Amino acid sequence: MKKGILTFAGLAWAMLGAAQHTIQILVKGKGQEPLAAASVSIIGLDRAAISDSLGIATLQNIPPGRWMLTVSHVGYEQKERLIDIPRSTIGAAIVTLNEIGKEEQEVVVLSTRSSQSLRNMPTRVEVISGEELAEKANMRPGDIRMMLSETTGIHTQQVSATSANSSIRIQGLDGRYTQMLKDGFPLYAGFSGGLGLLQTPPLDLRQVEVIKGASSTLYGGGAIAGMINLISKLPTPERELRFLANRTSAGGLDITGFYGQRWKHWGMTVYTGRNSNSAYNPSGEVPFSAIPRFDRYVLNPKLFLYLGERTQLNVGSNTGWENRIGGDMQYLRGKTDSTAKYFERNKSQRFSTQLSLEHRFNANNSLRIKNSVSSFDRTITIPGYVFDGRQWSSYSEVTYNKRGAAIGWVAGMNVYTDAFSEHRIDSFPKRNYQQNTIGGFVQQTWVITKWLKTEAGLRSDYVVDYGWAVLPRVSGLFTWSPAWTSRIGGSMGYKNPTIFTEETERIEYQGVLSISSDSNHLERSYGVNADLNYRMSFLGGLLSLSINQLFFYTRIQNPIVLDTLAGPTYRLSNSNGYLQSKGFETNVKLGYSDFKLYLGYTFTDAHLNKNGVIRENPLTVRHRLNNVLVYEKEDKWKLGLEGYYSSTQPLNDGSTGKEFWTFGFMAERIWEHWSLFINFENITDTRQTRFDTIYNGPVSHPTFRDIYAPLDGRVINGGIKLKL
C-alpha cells in the first residue's frame, strides 16, 4: 500500500512537471510595429522576459491555470491581460500597447543602475529631457553651462574673468563637490574639470540626470554636493542625421552634426563639432575680454555591437582640442605696449575611451563590465608664468544586477586611478600626485507595499594613502495617492584632496603647494533631503499642475581651505571646522493648452566654520528665482520667455556682490526637416562691469575679483537646424 501511494505521488509529480508550458507574447505598438525591449511578466509567478528585436517575449515553465500578464515598455501605457494556460490557439499571443501622450512620457533613469522609471524611483532624480536639451542648444550649442545654470538649485560659477572657465555649484557648495559623469564614467574630475563645462556639447545627449545631495555611494568619491550624469544618444533603426549652424552677435560660430543608426547586428553614433568665438568685450569700463577668443574641435564616435539577443558591446571615444585666449583687448588685437600686455591662454587636449559589455542571462539577471581611460593635457599661460600638466585617469567597474517582482539587487566592484604630472621649468616643487581607489558596493530596491518603495545601498572604498570610506545610503518613495507622493533620503560622501579647486583655479595654481597624505585627509560629509510632490490634471487634461517642494541639508567635516603663507605661497589644508549648507527648493509647473509656466525658487543658507570663525560661504546666492514661460505648437512653433533673479552674495574679499535680474527670449519655427531659431540672451544687458568692478591694480598686472554676474551682456544668436 505504501509503495502504491509513493508510486502514485511520483507519477502525479511527474505529470505536474510535464504540464509546465512555454508561451510567446508578441508585443506591438498601435501602428502594428513590433516593440523590442518590452517587459513581460506574470503576476504571482517569478516569470519574466524581455521582447527581442521582433517584439517576441518567451516565458517558460508556466503551470496550467489562468494568469494575469503585465506588459510594459518605455513610452507606452502598461497593459494587463488575462491568459489561459494551456492556450486554445496556436502561435504567439498578441498584446498591443498605446503610446503615452507627450506630457506623460515615461523617463527611465540610469544613474542608480536599476533602470527604473522616474516616477517609481525612491531616489530623487531630476531629468533634463532631450526636448529641453534641444531648446537649450538653441541658446548655447557649444556647451552645457546654460542648460545647467537654469536648473533650480544649480549655479554655474565663472572662475576666470578672462578665459570664462566655470564650475558647477549645487545647493551652495563649491564646484569640486559636484561629480560629473558621461554615461556613468567619471570623465570630468580634477585637472580636467576646470574646462569640462565649456567642452561638453549638448547635441549628442539623450538626457541629463541630476541627483542633488551626497551621492558618493553610487560612483565613489566626489559627489558630496551631488552628481550630474550626461546620457548619450543611442542608435535607432530609423536614421538620425542632424546638423546645427549658429552665429552670435558676440562673434561666435557653431557648426555641429550628429549621426546615429542601428542595423540588425550593429549600430553607431557620431558627433562632431567646431565651436569658435572672437574676443569680445561689450564694456567701455574695463579693457578685458568678456568672451575669450577660442577655437574648439570635438569628435565623439561610438560603435554598438549586438552579439546575440542577450549580449551587447559598446565602444566609443571622446576627443577634443581647444585653444582659448583672453585678456586685454588691445593685446588680443595685436596692439601691445607697456600697458596692454595681460593675457591668459589655455591650450587643452582631451581624449577618453569608453567600453561597456552587458550580458543578460535571462530577463532578471545581467552582468555588466565597464572601462574608461582618459587623458587631459592643459597649458595655462599668463605673463611671466606657465602651468603645464597632464592628467591620466581610468575607471573600471563590474556589476551584477538581479531583478525580482518585489526586490532587486545590484552589486559590484570598481577601481579608479587618477595621476597628475606637471611639466615645470622653474624651481617651484612639482605638484605631481597619484591616487588609486578600489571599492565595492551593494544596493537593494524593495517594493514593500503599494505605497512604499525603498532603495538602500552600502559602499566601501579604500583610497590608497588616505584610508577607508564607508558610505551607507537609504531613500524611500511614499505614494500617498495618485496625486501625492514624497521622497526622503540620506547618504554619506567623501572627496579625495587635490590641488584643483575653485580658489586655486582662480590664481592659475601659482604658488600652490602640493597635497600630501601626511598633512591632508579625506573630506567627509553626510546629507539628508526630503520632498513633497503634487501632480494633477483638470478640464479633461487641458490644465495640468505639478508642485515639488524639496528640503536639503549637507554638512562637510574638516573641509579643505586655501591658506596664504609667506612668499606668497598657498597651502590647502583641512580646517578645524565644517561647511554646512541647508535650504529648500520650490518648483511649480503649470500647463494650459500649448502654454507652460515654470516657476522655481531656491533658498540657500551656507556657512563655513574655519577654526571657530563662522562666515557665509562665498559666492552662495541666498535667494534665486527661475521663471520660464513657453508656448509650443507641436512641430510648428516654440516661443520662450525667461527671467532669472539672483540676490546679493558674499565675495571672497569680504565685500558683497549686487543683486541682479537677467531676461531672455527665444523663438523657433519648425518645418518637417529643418527649423530656424533666434535667441535674445540677457536682453536688459545686465553686466557686472556696469555696477561693480572685476579687477584691482594696474591693467598690466591686474588682480581679478570674484565674477558673480554676467560679463558678456546682451548677446543675440540665431541659426538653422537640419533633420535629414
URVENHU-V387534 format. One record per backbone hydrogen bond with DSSP energy under -0.5 kcal/mol. NH is the residue of the N-H (numbers start at 1). CO is the residue of the C=O. If there is no record, write none. Layout:
NH,CO ; NH,CO
This chain:
5,1 ; 6,2 ; 7,3 ; 8,4 ; 9,5 ; 10,6 ; 11,7 ; 12,8 ; 13,9 ; 14,10 ; 15,11 ; 16,12 ; 17,13 ; 18,14 ; 19,15 ; 20,17 ; 21,62 ; 23,59 ; 25,57 ; 26,93 ; 27,25 ; 27,55 ; 28,26 ; 28,95 ; 29,33 ; 30,97 ; 32,29 ; 35,27 ; 36,34 ; 37,51 ; 38,35 ; 39,72 ; 40,38 ; 40,49 ; 41,70 ; 42,47 ; 43,41 ; 43,68 ; 45,42 ; 47,45 ; 49,40 ; 51,38 ; 52,56 ; 55,52 ; 57,25 ; 59,23 ; 59,57 ; 62,21 ; 63,61 ; 65,85 ; 67,65 ; 67,83 ; 69,67 ; 69,81 ; 70,41 ; 71,79 ; 72,39 ; 76,73 ; 77,98 ; 79,71 ; 81,69 ; 83,67 ; 85,65 ; 93,24 ; 95,26 ; 97,28 ; 100,75 ; 104,101 ; 105,102 ; 109,107 ; 109,116 ; 113,110 ; 116,109 ; 118,107 ; 120,117 ; 121,118 ; 125,123 ; 126,210 ; 128,208 ; 129,127 ; 133,129 ; 134,130 ; 135,131 ; 136,132 ; 137,133 ; 138,134 ; 138,135 ; 139,135 ; 139,136 ; 140,136 ; 143,140 ; 144,197 ; 148,144 ; 149,145 ; 150,146 ; 151,148 ; 154,151 ; 155,169 ; 157,155 ; 157,167 ; 158,156 ; 159,157 ; 159,165 ; 160,165 ; 164,160 ; 166,194 ; 167,157 ; 169,155 ; 169,167 ; 170,168 ; 171,153 ; 171,169 ; 173,170 ; 177,174 ; 178,175 ; 179,177 ; 179,226 ; 180,178 ; 181,228 ; 182,185 ; 183,230 ; 185,182 ; 187,185 ; 188,180 ; 192,189 ; 193,190 ; 194,191 ; 196,193 ; 197,193 ; 199,195 ; 199,196 ; 200,197 ; 201,199 ; 202,141 ; 205,202 ; 206,231 ; 207,231 ; 208,128 ; 209,229 ; 210,126 ; 211,227 ; 212,210 ; 213,225 ; 215,223 ; 218,215 ; 219,215 ; 220,216 ; 222,494 ; 223,220 ; 224,222 ; 225,177 ; 226,177 ; 227,211 ; 228,179 ; 229,209 ; 230,181 ; 230,228 ; 231,207 ; 231,229 ; 232,230 ; 233,204 ; 239,237 ; 240,260 ; 241,239 ; 242,258 ; 243,722 ; 244,256 ; 245,720 ; 246,254 ; 247,718 ; 248,252 ; 249,716 ; 251,248 ; 253,276 ; 254,246 ; 255,274 ; 256,244 ; 257,272 ; 258,242 ; 259,270 ; 260,240 ; 261,268 ; 262,236 ; 263,266 ; 267,304 ; 268,261 ; 269,302 ; 270,259 ; 271,300 ; 272,257 ; 273,298 ; 274,255 ; 275,296 ; 276,253 ; 277,294 ; 278,251 ; 280,291 ; 289,327 ; 290,280 ; 291,280 ; 293,325 ; 294,277 ; 295,323 ; 296,275 ; 297,321 ; 298,273 ; 299,319 ; 300,271 ; 302,269 ; 303,315 ; 304,267 ; 305,313 ; 306,265 ; 307,305 ; 307,311 ; 308,306 ; 312,358 ; 313,305 ; 314,356 ; 315,303 ; 316,354 ; 317,301 ; 318,352 ; 319,299 ; 320,350 ; 321,297 ; 322,348 ; 323,295 ; 324,346 ; 325,293 ; 326,344 ; 328,342 ; 329,287 ; 332,328 ; 333,329 ; 334,331 ; 335,330 ; 336,334 ; 337,340 ; 341,339 ; 344,326 ; 345,381 ; 346,324 ; 347,379 ; 348,322 ; 348,346 ; 349,377 ; 350,320 ; 351,375 ; 352,318 ; 353,373 ; 354,316 ; 355,371 ; 356,314 ; 357,369 ; 358,312 ; 359,367 ; 360,310 ; 361,359 ; 361,365 ; 362,365 ; 366,401 ; 367,359 ; 368,399 ; 369,357 ; 370,397 ; 371,355 ; 372,395 ; 373,353 ; 374,393 ; 375,351 ; 376,391 ; 377,349 ; 378,389 ; 379,347 ; 380,387 ; 381,345 ; 381,379 ; 382,385 ; 383,343 ; 385,382 ; 387,380 ; 388,386 ; 389,378 ; 390,421 ; 391,376 ; 392,419 ; 393,374 ; 394,417 ; 395,372 ; 396,415 ; 397,370 ; 398,413 ; 399,368 ; 400,411 ; 401,366 ; 402,409 ; 403,364 ; 408,445 ; 409,402 ; 410,443 ; 411,400 ; 412,441 ; 413,398 ; 414,439 ; 415,396 ; 416,437 ; 417,394 ; 418,435 ; 419,392 ; 420,433 ; 421,390 ; 423,388 ; 424,422 ; 433,420 ; 435,418 ; 437,416 ; 438,462 ; 439,414 ; 440,460 ; 441,412 ; 442,458 ; 443,410 ; 444,456 ; 445,408 ; 446,454 ; 447,406 ; 448,446 ; 448,452 ; 449,452 ; 452,449 ; 453,477 ; 454,446 ; 455,475 ; 456,444 ; 457,473 ; 458,442 ; 459,471 ; 460,440 ; 461,469 ; 462,438 ; 463,461 ; 463,467 ; 464,436 ; 464,462 ; 466,463 ; 467,463 ; 469,461 ; 471,459 ; 471,469 ; 472,470 ; 473,457 ; 474,490 ; 475,455 ; 476,488 ; 477,453 ; 478,476 ; 478,486 ; 479,451 ; 479,477 ; 480,478 ; 480,484 ; 481,484 ; 485,533 ; 486,478 ; 487,531 ; 488,476 ; 489,529 ; 490,474 ; 491,527 ; 492,472 ; 493,525 ; 495,523 ; 501,499 ; 505,501 ; 506,502 ; 507,503 ; 508,505 ; 509,504 ; 510,507 ; 512,509 ; 513,511 ; 513,570 ; 519,516 ; 520,516 ; 523,495 ; 524,557 ; 525,493 ; 526,555 ; 527,491 ; 528,553 ; 529,489 ; 530,551 ; 531,487 ; 532,549 ; 533,485 ; 534,547 ; 535,483 ; 536,545 ; 538,543 ; 541,538 ; 542,539 ; 543,538 ; 544,591 ; 545,536 ; 546,589 ; 547,534 ; 548,587 ; 549,532 ; 550,548 ; 550,585 ; 551,530 ; 552,583 ; 553,528 ; 554,581 ; 555,526 ; 556,579 ; 557,524 ; 557,555 ; 558,577 ; 561,573 ; 563,561 ; 563,571 ; 565,569 ; 570,511 ; 571,563 ; 573,561 ; 573,571 ; 574,519 ; 575,559 ; 575,573 ; 577,575 ; 578,609 ; 579,556 ; 580,607 ; 581,554 ; 582,605 ; 583,552 ; 584,603 ; 585,550 ; 586,601 ; 587,548 ; 588,599 ; 589,546 ; 590,597 ; 591,544 ; 592,595 ; 593,542 ; 595,592 ; 596,630 ; 597,590 ; 598,628 ; 599,588 ; 600,626 ; 601,586 ; 602,624 ; 603,584 ; 604,622 ; 605,582 ; 606,604 ; 607,580 ; 608,615 ; 609,578 ; 609,607 ; 610,608 ; 610,613 ; 611,576 ; 611,609 ; 612,576 ; 613,610 ; 614,612 ; 615,608 ; 617,606 ; 619,650 ; 620,617 ; 621,619 ; 622,620 ; 622,648 ; 624,602 ; 625,645 ; 626,600 ; 627,643 ; 628,598 ; 629,641 ; 630,596 ; 631,639 ; 632,594 ; 633,637 ; 634,632 ; 636,633 ; 637,633 ; 638,668 ; 639,631 ; 640,666 ; 641,629 ; 642,664 ; 643,627 ; 644,662 ; 645,625 ; 646,660 ; 647,623 ; 649,657 ; 651,655 ; 654,651 ; 657,649 ; 660,646 ; 662,644 ; 664,642 ; 665,680 ; 666,640 ; 667,678 ; 668,638 ; 669,676 ; 670,636 ; 670,668 ; 671,674 ; 675,721 ; 676,669 ; 677,719 ; 678,667 ; 679,717 ; 680,665 ; 681,679 ; 681,715 ; 682,663 ; 683,663 ; 685,682 ; 688,710 ; 690,687 ; 691,687 ; 691,688 ; 692,688 ; 696,703 ; 701,698 ; 702,699 ; 703,696 ; 704,702 ; 705,694 ; 707,158 ; 708,706 ; 715,681 ; 717,679 ; 718,247 ; 719,677 ; 720,245 ; 721,675 ; 722,243 ; 723,673 ; 724,241
